[in-house]
Amino acid sequence: MSLAIACDSLEVEQPNFNPISSPALSSFSDLSLDADDRLQVLETFKHNGDILVELLGPRNIQNAAPLIITVGHGGRYKPDYIPDRSRDSPHCLNKGGLSSFSTVSDLYTDEIGFRLVAKVMDKSQKVPYLIITHFHRSKLDVNRLKDAAAQSNPIAEDAWFAYHDYIASAQLKIKGKYGTVRGKIKRNERVEGVKGLLIDLHGYAGKSDWQSEDGTIGPPPFIHWGYRIPGRFLNDNLNEFDNSTFVHASSLDNQDLDSLIRGPMSIGSRFYAAFNKNDDSISSEYLGAGIPSGEFPNPASVAKDPHWCGLARIGSTASCRYFSGGYTMIQHEFLDWRAKIGQMRMNTVQAELPKPLRFGNGTTEDRTMMHDQCANAMSIALLSFVNDLFKLNTDTDDQLSLDDSHQPNTDSKNVCRLGEGDRLLPGQH
């Protein structure tokens, strides 16, 4: 099992936080986003006057969107009252792949998360829930088991519990607003789940494996959409696979797992269509393409294709890394995240964003434009997916009001360059 060594070498420091104000709401203002009074801070975890973890959501539950956005690796704050996490810690022993070590932040995923909140509010007139930690990953990694995440520091452990409890709190609020629906019987039990979706935002650089065809180092164009399905299983028909984080979605009438995650109306295909729609400023026609998706249904094949994978091009037996999902989206498929028992579920997905979507061409102006386009396409993809899956637009009280201009173009582009490889290193971030 390879370590999920990360992403970006550039660091952006964050100042000490004002204990009175919300760093997240301040960021909306700094980014010139319209966070009106429908959005408020619902809960915070503080220490030493610093706001370290936040749950944001609607002031009025009736304005809630059926979406939860989590950002666990975008924080930049390094308080000196918490020691740096160490690779040599005994807590970092690999336990089923969930304790791999990294201290590198997924830069700008926080800013994309803020913009995504604003776009959802603008398009649907509903307010999603946002759970964010401001810790730099060198201090706390909320996407790992507690021991590896906090390395026995009591403040970090309390923050870790707060982060995950806030997610569970948001799930219960969406359950109260939108209710649940029962699907087909799986594993001898009828699956019941909340009418909603959780997306966990991350980023990767791919500089150690993904390379363009001319041999230069990266940057890779693909978003890795993770559903807890290792790449090797994505060679086959998935409809008998019952261990994904879309167990609930795939149990519903007229739905199947294969179509949901890599069909023409999958989240990956919806994002790609919306991101590239009528926009000639995109630097690469492949930027924003998803694995898996209708265009690239098999991550294992892409990761062994010399056109995309530098390791394959030089004859290495290794594959480029595909991130299939991590601790947060796996645990919170269950509303009882601590015990992971029972059949009450919520569909979850991890989005691993490539460096070009987060950094642009390196200028502030281009990065801002790229973040805005990314958040816009993601809001369209997520809202339309949830709307179609649960038919929320049939209820006037819960209508998400996506007009035709916001619907994705479902015509698949013939952009597949798939090889025959079937080996892929599992990954998480």
N, C-alpha and C positions, 0 to 999 in steps of 0.2 A: 504494500500500500504506500503510494507516494504521499509526501507531505504537500499540503496545499500552500506552498510558498507563494507569496503574493506579488503584489500588484504594482505598486507605484513607488518609485524612489523619492519623488518630490514630496516634501512635507510643507504644509501650510499651518502655521501656528494659530491658535485661538486664544484670545485674552481671557483673563479671569471673568467669571460671570457676575452680573449684578444680582444679588440675592433677592431683590424685589421684583425684577422683571423676568420674562421668559426668554431665554436665548433663542428658542424656536420662533416665537412671534417677532422678536427683534430681527431675525433673519428674513422674515417675510418683508419687513420694511426695508432692510438693506438691499434686497433683491428687487425692490419696487413692485412687489406683488400685492394684490388687493386682498388682504386677509380681513374681511369685514367682521362685524360683530356677531355673525353667525358662528364663527370659529372661536373657540376659547380653550384655555388650558384646563383640563379636567383633573389631572393629578400630577404631582412632581415628587421626585426623590431628591432630597437635599442633604448636603454635608458641608460643614464649615462655611455656610453661607452660599455655597455653590449649588446651582440647579444642575443636576447630573443626568437625570432621566425624566422624560416628559411624556404624558399622554395628552394629545390634543384631539378635539372632536367638536360636535355640534353643541351649541348652547341649548338648543331645544331638540330633544330626541326625535321629534317628528321631522326634523330636517336631516336626519342621518342618511348617508349613502351606505349601501351594502358592501362597503370596501374598507379593508384595513391595510395600511401601508406601514411596513416596519423598516427601519434603517438602523442597523446595528454596528456597521463598520465605518460610518462617515464622520465620527467624532474626532475632534482635534485637540481636546483639552487634556493636559498632562499634569494633574495636581501632584505636588511633591509629597502629599501625605499618603499616597499609595505607591508602593515600590513597583518598579517595572517588572512585568512578567518575564520569566526566564525559560528558555528552551531546555535548560538542564533540570528544571523542576521535576520531581517524581510524579507530579500530577499530569505531566505531558506524555505519559506512556499512551500509545495508541490503543484505544478501546473501541473496536468495531469501526474505526475510521472517523470517530467523532471527537478525537482529541488531538488532531494534527495541529501543528504550531505555526503561528505567524503573528507578527506585531505590526504589520504594514496596513495602513488604513486604505479604504476604498474611496479615494478622494472624489469629491463632488457628488457622491450619492446622496448626501444630505441636501444639497441644493436642488438636485433633480427631484428628490422627495417633496421638498417644499413647493416646487413648481407643479408637481403632479397634484398635490392637494388643491392648489389654486385652479388648475385646469378642470378638475372634477367638479369643483364648485361652480365654475363658469358654465360648463356644458350641461350639467344635470340639475343645477340649483339645489344640490344636496351636498352635505359636508362629510367627507370620509374621516376615519380615525387615523391618526399618525402617532406611532410610538417610536421614539428616538432616544438614543443615548449620546451624550456629548463627550463621553470618555474616548480618548484615543485608544486604539486597540492594544497599545503597549501596556495599558493599565488594566483593561478589562475587555474580554472577548465574549460578548453575549451569545454568540452563535456556536458555543461549545458547552459541553458538560460543565457543571459548576466548578468542579475541582480544577479543571484545566483553564476555565474562564477566569477565575479569581485567584487561584493559587493560595487559598487559605486566608487571604486578607479579608477581615470582617466587613469593612466598608464596601469593598468590591462585591463581596457575596450578597450583601443587602441590596446593592444596586442591581445585581443580576436577578435576584428574586423580584424586585420592583419591575424591571423591564418585562419579564415574562408574565407577571401577574397583571400588568397593565394591558397586555395583549389579551389575556383571558377576560378581563373586564370589558374590553371593547367587543369581544365576541358575544358576550352575554347581552350587551346593549343592542347589537344587531339582531340577535335572536329575539329580544323583546319587541323590536320594531317590525321585523320582516317575518318572523316565525320560522318554522321548520317544514321540511317535506320528507316523506318516506319514499325510499326507492325499493329496488328489488332485493330479494334475499341473497346475501353473500355470506359464506362461512356459517350457514345455518341460522343467520340472524338477519332481520330486515334492517337495512341501513337507514338511519335518520340523520339529517344534517341541517345546518342553518342555511338560509337563503342569503349567501354572501360569499365573499372571496377575500383571502389574505394574500398579499404579495410582499415578499421579502427582497429588498433591493441590495445588490452587491455589485462589485466591479472586478474585472481582471485585466491584466496587461498582456499575457500570452507571450512575453518576450523571450521565454526560454524554450518555447516549442513551436507556437504558431508563427509562420512566416509567409510573406507573399511569394509569388512564383519566381520573381527575379532574384530571390535569395536574400533580400534585405530583411532586417528584423522587423516583423509585424508591420503595422498593427493589425490585429485580426478584426474582421467586420462583424462577426456573429454575436448575437445575444444568445446566451445559454439559458434556455428555459428548463428549470428543474422540477421534476415531479416525483423524486425519489425512485426513479427507474434507472438503474445502471445502463450505460450505453450498450452493453452486449445484448441486453434484452430487446433493444430497439431494432434489432435485425428481424424480429419475428412479429407476428400478429399479436397485439397486446390485449386482446379482449378476454384472455384467460388469466391475465396478470392481475392479481388482487392485492398488491402491496404498494400501490402508489398513493400519493396524497390527493388523488382525484377518485378515491373509492366511492365517495358519495355522488359526485357528478356522474360517474359512469354507471351508477345503479339506477338513475332516473329513466323514465320512459323515453324511448326513442333516442337514447344516448349510448355511446360506446367509447371506451377509453382510447382506442386507436384514432378515431375521428376527433375526439376532444383535444388531444395533445399534438397531433400532426396532420390534421385534416385542413381543408381550405378555410374553415372557420375557426381554427385553433387560435389561441392568443398570439402565438408567434406569427401566423399568417396575417391576422388582423393588424398587428403592429406594423409589419413590413409594408402592407398595402397603404396604411395611413401615413407612415413616415415618408414614403416615396411619392405620395399622390401629388401630382402637378407641381413638383418642386425640382427645378433644374439646378439648385444650389448644392444638392447632395454630392459629395466628392466621389463616391463610389456607388454603383448601382446595387452592390451587395451590402452596403452599410445598413444595419438594422435587420438584416435577415436573421431568422431564428433557427436554432437547432434544439429540439426538433420543431418542424413546421411542415406545412404542405409543400413548401419549396425544397426544404432539406429535411426529409423525414427521418434520416438515420445518422445521428451524430457519430457513430462508430465509423461509418464509411467516410464521412467528411474528415474525421481525425486521422484517417489513414491515406487520404488522397494527397499525393505530392503537390498538387496545385495549392492546397491550403496549409498543409502541415510540413514545416521544415524538417522535422525529425524523419518523416517518411521519405522526403526527397533525398536525404543523405543516406538512406538505407538503414536507418535505425530500426530496431525491433520494437521500440517504444511507440506509443501513440501520443498525439496531442491530448491535452487534458480537457475533458468535458465535465462541467460542474453540474451534478445531478441533484443537488440539494443538501442542505445542512440542518443543524440541530433545530433552529427556530421553526422552519416550515414543517419538519417532521413531528416535533412535539405538539405543535398547535393545530395539527389536523384534528386533534381531539380537544374538546372544550375543557375536559379535565386533564390539563397538560401535565400535571405532576404525576398522575397515576396512569394516564393513557389507557383508561379502561372504558368499557361501555361502547355504545354505538353512536353517541351524539358527536357529530363531526362538523368540520368546516373545510371546504376545499382550499388548499394552499398551493402556492407556486413560488419558486425562487427565480428572480431575474438577475443573471450575471451580465452586467453591461460592459462592453468592450471599451478600451481606452479612447478610441475616436469619438464615441458618444459622450464621454465625460470630459475630455480635454479639448475637443475641436482641433483646430490647427495650431493651437498654442497661444493665440491672442485672446484677450478678454472678450472682445466683441464676438469672435467666432464661437468661443466656448458658451457664451450666453445664448447665442442663436441656437447652438446645438442642444443645449439643455432645454430650451423652450420647445424645439421641435420634438425632442425625445419625450418630454412630458405630455405634449399635445397628443402624439400618436399613442402613447401608453394609456392616456385617459380614454381615448376612443376605443382602443382594444379592450380594456378592462370593463368599461361601462356596457359596451355592446355585448360582450361575452356574458356577463352576469344577467343582463337584460334578456338575452335570448335563452339562456339556460333555465332561468326561473320564471320567465314570462312576466316580469314585473311591470312591463308597460301595459298589461291588461287591467291593472288596478290603477284607477285614476289617482288614488291617494299616494301611491308609491311610484308613479311614473317617472322614469329617468329622462324623458324628453330629449332623446337624441334625434335630431332631424336628419333628412336624407343626406345632407352635406357632410354629416359626421360618420356615416356608415362606411366601412371599408370596402374597397374594391376587391372582390373575391376572385378575380381572374388571376390564376397562378402564372407567374413568370417562369419561362423555361430557362432557369439559371442553374439547374442542378449539375454538379460535376462530381458524381458519386463513384467511389471506387468499390472494391469488393472486400475491403478490410472489415473485420468483425471484432477487433480487439480495441478496447478503450480503457484508459486508466480511469477508475472512479475518482471523483473529486468533490470537495465541498469548499466553501469559502467562509 
